[in-house]
């Protein structure tokens, strides 16, 4: 971790372009942040680490399934990982609670002051945990899990797509592996999300792992 007088090098890993560059602009206005690099996904972020170490990595919660790959890359450095929570629904909070992280940020309503305070806490070796996240996470974890939804039926191509989602691949990478168009990939991903009744790919992979559906995909 950078010395308090030196400043922080921060790596952003945020899929949405507007959010990514908006957050980068906020970080650039914080005096204690001297370097900011922005990436759209975890594979791109992993490629940044051989070039220079970063003190803090901020990862979008929609990329949570890829955090283990990122953790391996940052493991050789004293890098802190923050999860940017775009919503606080039960499934997202359960997933977040199971990850090895150094803190959380809330996407909606995040202010420049709040972001600066989070950077200060990290420099002091403290965990960044907004009160609303702590309260809701404890509430979610204290409740029994809801009854599992009935199994779903996926087509062979959807099984292949789900397997690659489980590996953390982007739509572009999935299209290349399956030798189909990106438009076709988006269609398969949308169909999987609809069948699993999940709002994003991270929660779809988490549900598929919990119910054994991903194991079925690996075997198919």
N, C-alpha and C positions, 0 to 999 in steps of 0.2 A: 504494500500500500504506500502511496506517495506520502512524503513528509508533509505536514500541514502547511509549511511555508512554500512548498514547491508547486502545488496545484495538482489537479487530477487529469488523467487521460481517460476519456470516456468513449466506449464503443456502443453505439445504438444498434439494436437488431429489431427492426419494426417493419412489418410487412406492408402496411398501408403507407403510401408515399406522402400524403398530406400530414399524417400523424408523425411520420419519421422526420420530415424536414421542419415541422413545427416544433417538435421536441429538440431537434438539433439547434434551432434558433434560440430557444429558451436556455439551453445549456451554454451557448456561446456568450450569453449575457451575464453568466454567473462568474464572478472574479476568480473563485477557487478552481474553476475548470479551465485548463490551458489548451487542451486538445480534444476535439470531438470528431469521431469517424462514424458514418452512418452506413448500415447494411440492410438489405431487404430480407435476408434469410440467414440461417445458421451456417450452412456451408460457406457462404461468402464471408461470414464473420470468422470462421475457423481459419480461412486463408489469410486473414489479417494478422493473426497472432505470430507467425514466424517473423513478420516484418518488425513488429514492436509489441511490447507488453502493454496491457491496459490495466488501469487501476479498478475501473468499474465497467461492467457490461450490463446494459439495460435491455431486457428481452421482452417482446410482446407476448402476452399470455396465449395468443393464438398459435404461437410456435413452441408451446410448452413441451410438446412431444419430442422436440429436437434438443431439449436442454441437456440430456445425458451426453450427446455428442459434443456439445459446447463445453460441458464440465470437464471432459477429457482434455480438451485443448487448453483450457485455462488452469488445469490442475497443477501445472508446473510453475505457475506464477501466483503471486499473492493478489489475485483478482477477486473482487466482490461482484456477485451476480444479483441483480434486482429484477423482479418480475413486474412488468407493467400490466396491471389488471384492467381490462377493458370493460368488464362487468363483474358483478359479485354474486352470480347465481350459484346454486349449491354445487353443481358438478365442477365448475371452475375452481371453487374454493377447495373442494375435496382434492382435486388434482394438484392444486398449488401447495396444499398442506403436505403432500407426499414428496415434494421436490426438495433437494438440498439447495437452499437459497440464503442470501444474506439480507433479504428485505423485500419490500413490496412498494409499488407506486400505484395509485389509482388513476387510470387514464381520464375518465370523465371528471371535469372539475379540477384537474391538476393545475396548480398555480406556480408562478415563478418562485414565489417565496417557499412554497412547499417543496419544490424540487431542490432549491438551495439548502433547505434544512436537511433534506435527505442526504445530500452530498456531505454536509457537515457531520452528520451522525456517522456516516461510513468512515470519514477521516478519523473520527474519534474511536473507531472500533465498535460502534453501536449498531444494532439492527434497525433498519428503517421499516417500521410497521405502523401504518396509520391506524388510529383507534377504531375507525369503522370496519377496517379489514379484520382486526383482531377480534372484535366483538362478533362479527358475522361468522368468522371462521370457527370460533369456539362454539357458536350456536349450531352450526352445521355439523360439526364433528360430534357434538353431544346427542344429536338426533339419530335414531336408527335409520339405516338405509331404506329407501323406498323399495317396494316389491319390484323385482326385475321384470322388464317388459318381455313379452313372448318372443321367441326366436324369429329372425327374419330370413327371407330367402334372397340370396344374391345370385346374379348371373355369373358364369365363369369369368367374364371380363371384369365384373365388379369385384370379384374375389381377388383377382390380380391387382386391381387398383388399390383395394384396401390393404393388401400386403405391402405395397410400396408406400402408401400413406403411413403405415406402421414403421417403415424405415426412415420416415421424416423427409421424403422426397417432395419437391415442389411439383406443380402441374407440368412445368416445362420438362423436368427430369423424368416424370412418369411417362409423358408423351414419348420421350426419346427411348425409354426402356421398352415400352409396349409397341413402339413404331406406329404411333397414331398421331393425329393432330392434337394441338393444345385444346382446340374447341371440343374434340371428342373426349379428352381427359376431363375437362370441366363438366361435361354432361354426365360422365360416370361418377365423378365426385359428388355432384349435386344429387344424383339418384341415391347414392349411398347415404348421404346426410338425411335425405327425405325418408328412406326406409328405416334408418336407425333413430329417426326423430331427434337428431342432434344439430345444434345451430352452427357448429364449425368442425373442422377436421380433427382438432385436438381432442374434443370430447367424443367424437366418433371413434377414434383409436382407443381412448380410455374405455369406452363402453364395449368395444369389440374385444379388448383384452380381458375385461372383467367377465364377459359372458362366454368366452372361448371362441367367439366368432373369428377372431384373428388367427387362432390356431387352426381353424377349419380352412382359412384362406391359405395359410402356409402349407397345408397338406394337399390343397387342391391343385 
